[in-house]
Amino acid sequence: MKSAILTGANGFIGRAVCNELLSCGVKVTAIVRKEQSMQFLKNTNLEIVEAEMDDYIKLKDILAKDQDVFYHFAWDGAYGKEMGDYRKQIRNIEYTCNAVCLAEQIRCKKFIFAGTINELELLQFFRAENNKPREACIYGIAKLTCDLMGKTIAAQGKMDFNVAIIGSCFGPGDKSMRIHNTVIRSLMKGECPPLISGETLHDWIYIDDVAKMFRCLGEKSDNLKNYYLGHCKLRKLKEIISDVRDIVNPQVELTFGTIRSSFQIDYSLIDMEALYRDTGYEAKSDFKDSIKKTEEWLKRNDNYG
């Protein structure tokens, strides 16, 4: 891979992938709303294009043709209550389809869509009377729709298409209130965070590994295949959280099951070893070191006290 386009290159995952590609000598075109949001990067191989998400389709005469990979990370409403805003999520579907069409028009060889593990949750709701959907499922539905529509659009042309099903990703730069930051923040305060049942299978994957996995998919992947970006083996949530507690604040006593959740992921629906088989890469980050780096970043950038 010699060249790549990234939408959302200033976001948590997009930024890490942008750094990873540039460190490997890839020429990167970053499509962001504001050029100043990319001030953290100074690299002669980086070109910045300002554009709103609803302007993607207008960029065909601006972007260089015949690029190797088009990574699509840009997304409105990926956290919090906006995940349940159906109007915003429907617009994300249109923006993504426009990005796929744009990539085809400029003759990109491959399109990689940043999916979500939440896509796998949705299949249980074909029998919704048995499992009440969470409001945040609207976000997952939009991602799954882009997964299917993107494949369909790309299949009509000559461009390869892959979906990266991102596991539960954490690390410095994540400004969300997802479980990783919530747990670490609480432990830093000496408090036990609200927790679901510890028997739930989970997977915390560090941002550095995710960035490298995206690079590997850009270099080698099978057309129209979904890839899981995480560890090949899952762990129980209580094991992961207990390890985090022991790293951040061993004095805190954990209580699991204080909150109820219908959130369930059937990991059997995704081939968790496909990325390793097809690219040779597997997660390498040391968990303790990754948690400590995240904790230090939160201390420097978050008013947790």
C-alpha positions in Angstrom: 0.0 0.0 0.0 1.5 3.3 -1.2 -1.4 5.7 -0.8 -4.6 5.9 1.2 -7.5 8.3 1.8 -9.0 8.6 5.3 -12.2 10.3 6.3 -12.5 11.2 10.0 -8.7 11.2 10.3 -8.9 13.5 13.3 -11.0 11.1 15.4 -9.9 8.6 18.0 -9.4 5.6 15.7 -8.8 7.6 12.5 -6.0 9.6 14.1 -4.2 6.4 15.2 -4.6 4.8 11.8 -3.3 8.0 10.1 -0.2 8.0 12.3 0.4 4.3 11.6 0.2 4.7 7.9 2.4 7.7 7.8 5.0 6.0 10.0 5.1 3.2 7.3 5.7 5.7 4.5 2.2 5.7 3.1 1.0 8.9 1.4 -2.2 9.9 3.2 -5.0 12.2 2.2 -7.0 13.1 5.3 -10.6 14.4 4.7 -11.7 16.4 7.8 -14.1 19.2 8.5 -11.4 21.6 9.8 -7.8 21.5 8.7 -6.7 22.9 12.1 -7.9 19.6 13.7 -4.9 17.9 12.1 -2.3 20.2 13.7 -1.1 17.3 15.8 0.5 15.9 12.6 3.3 17.4 10.6 4.3 15.1 7.8 5.3 15.7 4.1 3.3 12.6 3.1 0.1 14.1 4.6 -2.4 16.1 2.5 -5.4 17.6 4.2 -8.7 18.2 2.4 -11.5 20.1 4.2 -15.0 18.9 3.5 -18.3 18.3 5.3 -19.7 14.8 5.2 -22.5 15.8 2.9 -19.9 17.2 0.4 -18.1 13.9 -0.2 -19.7 13.3 -3.6 -18.3 16.7 -4.7 -14.6 15.7 -4.1 -14.1 13.5 -7.2 -12.3 16.4 -9.1 -10.2 17.3 -6.1 -8.8 13.9 -4.9 -6.0 12.2 -6.7 -7.1 9.1 -8.8 -6.0 5.5 -8.5 -5.3 5.4 -4.8 -4.8 2.1 -3.1 -7.2 2.2 -0.1 -10.1 4.4 1.0 -10.7 4.2 4.8 -14.0 5.5 6.1 -14.0 6.5 9.8 -16.1 9.6 9.8 -19.4 9.2 11.7 -21.8 11.6 13.5 -23.2 10.4 16.8 -20.9 7.4 17.7 -21.3 8.0 21.5 -23.9 8.8 24.1 -27.5 9.7 23.4 -26.7 10.6 19.7 -26.4 6.8 19.1 -30.2 6.7 19.4 -30.9 9.7 17.1 -32.4 8.0 14.1 -32.3 11.1 11.9 -28.5 11.5 12.5 -27.9 7.8 12.0 -29.8 7.7 8.7 -27.7 10.6 7.4 -24.6 8.6 8.3 -25.9 5.9 5.9 -26.2 8.4 3.1 -22.7 9.8 3.8 -21.2 6.4 3.8 -22.8 5.4 0.5 -21.6 8.6 -1.0 -18.1 7.9 0.2 -18.2 4.4 -1.5 -19.4 6.0 -4.7 -16.6 8.7 -4.5 -14.0 6.0 -4.0 -15.2 4.2 -7.1 -15.3 7.4 -9.1 -11.6 8.1 -8.3 -10.7 4.4 -9.0 -9.6 3.4 -5.5 -8.6 -0.3 -5.4 -10.1 -1.0 -2.0 -12.7 0.5 0.5 -12.5 -0.3 4.2 -15.5 0.6 6.3 -15.1 1.0 10.1 -17.9 -1.2 11.4 -18.7 -2.0 15.0 -19.1 -5.0 17.2 -22.7 -3.7 17.9 -23.6 -5.1 14.5 -23.6 -8.6 15.9 -26.0 -7.6 18.7 -28.7 -6.8 16.3 -29.4 -10.3 15.0 -31.1 -11.3 18.2 -33.8 -8.6 17.5 -35.2 -10.5 14.6 -37.3 -11.9 17.5 -37.6 -8.6 19.3 -40.4 -9.9 21.6 -37.7 -11.9 23.3 -35.1 -9.2 23.6 -35.9 -5.6 24.0 -33.6 -3.4 21.8 -31.6 -0.7 23.4 -31.9 2.9 22.0 -28.3 2.7 21.0 -29.2 -0.2 18.6 -30.1 2.5 16.1 -26.4 3.3 15.8 -25.6 -0.4 15.2 -28.5 -0.7 12.7 -27.0 2.2 10.7 -23.6 0.6 10.7 -25.0 -2.8 9.6 -26.9 -1.0 6.9 -23.7 0.6 5.6 -22.0 -2.8 5.8 -24.6 -4.3 3.5 -25.2 -1.3 1.2 -21.5 -0.7 0.8 -20.9 -4.2 -0.3 -23.7 -4.0 -2.7 -22.5 -0.8 -4.3 -18.9 -1.9 -4.5 -19.9 -5.3 -6.0 -21.3 -3.5 -9.0 -17.9 -2.0 -9.8 -14.3 -3.0 -9.7 -13.4 -1.9 -6.2 -12.8 -4.4 -3.3 -14.8 -3.8 -0.1 -14.1 -4.9 3.5 -15.8 -4.2 6.8 -13.6 -4.0 10.0 -15.7 -5.1 13.0 -13.9 -3.2 15.7 -13.9 -4.8 19.1 -14.1 -2.8 22.4 -11.2 -0.4 21.6 -9.6 1.8 24.2 -6.5 4.0 24.7 -5.2 7.6 24.8 -7.2 10.0 22.7 -10.6 8.4 23.4 -12.8 11.2 24.8 -16.0 9.1 25.1 -17.8 7.9 28.2 -17.6 4.2 27.1 -16.9 1.4 29.6 -13.1 1.7 29.5 -12.9 5.3 30.5 -15.8 5.0 32.9 -14.1 2.1 34.7 -10.7 3.7 34.8 -12.1 7.1 36.0 -14.0 5.5 38.8 -11.0 3.5 39.9 -8.8 6.6 39.9 -11.4 8.1 42.3 -11.3 5.0 44.5 -14.8 4.1 43.5 -16.4 0.9 42.2 -17.9 1.6 38.8 -21.5 0.4 38.0 -21.0 -3.0 36.4 -23.1 -5.6 34.6 -22.7 -9.3 35.2 -19.0 -10.3 35.2 -19.8 -13.6 33.4 -20.3 -11.7 30.1 -17.7 -12.4 27.5 -15.8 -9.2 26.4 -12.7 -8.0 24.6 -10.7 -4.9 25.3 -8.3 -4.1 22.4 -5.7 -1.4 22.6 -5.8 1.4 20.0 -2.2 0.7 18.7 -3.2 -2.8 17.8 -6.4 -1.6 16.1 -4.4 0.9 14.0 -1.9 -1.8 12.9 -4.8 -4.1 12.0 -6.3 -1.5 9.8 -3.0 -1.1 8.0 -2.7 -4.8 7.5 -6.2 -5.0 6.0 -5.2 -2.2 3.6 -2.2 -4.3 2.5 -4.0 -7.7 2.3 -7.6 -8.9 2.6 -10.2 -11.0 0.8 -12.8 -9.0 -1.1 -16.2 -8.6 0.6 -15.0 -10.2 3.8 -15.7 -8.9 7.3 -12.8 -8.9 9.7 -12.8 -8.8 13.5 -10.3 -6.3 15.0 -9.6 -7.7 18.4 -8.1 -10.6 20.2 -8.6 -14.1 18.9 -9.8 -15.3 22.3 -12.3 -13.7 24.6 -12.2 -13.3 28.4 -15.0 -12.9 31.0 -15.7 -9.2 31.8 -14.9 -9.9 35.5 -11.4 -11.0 34.6 -10.7 -7.9 32.5 -12.2 -5.5 35.0 -10.3 -7.2 37.9 -7.1 -6.8 36.0 -7.8 -3.1 35.4 -8.6 -2.7 39.1 -5.3 -4.3 40.1 -3.4 -2.0 37.8 -5.2 1.3 38.6 -6.3 0.9 42.2 -6.0 -2.5 43.9 -7.9 -1.2 47.0 -11.2 -0.9 45.3 -13.7 -3.8 45.9 -15.6 -4.7 42.8 -19.3 -5.6 42.7 -20.7 -7.1 39.5 -24.3 -7.1 38.5 -25.3 -3.8 40.0 -26.9 -2.8 36.6 -28.9 -4.9 34.3 -28.2 -5.0 30.5 -29.8 -6.8 27.6 -26.6 -6.0 25.6 -25.3 -9.3 24.2 -22.8 -10.1 21.5 -22.8 -13.5 19.8 -19.2 -13.7 18.8 -19.8 -16.9 17.0 -21.2 -14.7 14.2 -17.8 -13.4 13.3 -14.6 -15.3 12.4 -12.3 -13.9 15.1 -9.1 -15.4 13.6 -9.6 -14.3 10.0 -7.4 -11.3 10.3 -4.5 -13.3 11.7 -4.9 -16.0 9.0 -5.1 -13.5 6.2 -2.5 -10.9 7.3 -0.4 -12.7 9.9 -1.0 -9.9 12.5 -2.3 -10.6 16.0 -2.7 -8.2 19.0 0.7 -7.6 20.7 0.2 -4.8 23.2 0.9 -5.5 26.8 -2.4 -5.1 28.7 -0.9 -3.6 31.9 1.2 -1.1 29.9 -1.9 -0.2 27.8 -4.0 0.5 30.8 -1.3 2.6 32.4 -0.9 4.7 29.3 -4.7 5.2 29.2 -4.8 6.2 32.8 -1.9 8.7 32.4 -3.6 10.2 29.4 -6.9 10.6 31.4 -5.0 12.3 34.2 -3.5 14.8 31.8 -6.6 15.5 29.7 -9.6 14.8 31.9 -11.0 16.5 34.9 -11.9 13.3 36.7 -11.7 14.6 40.2 
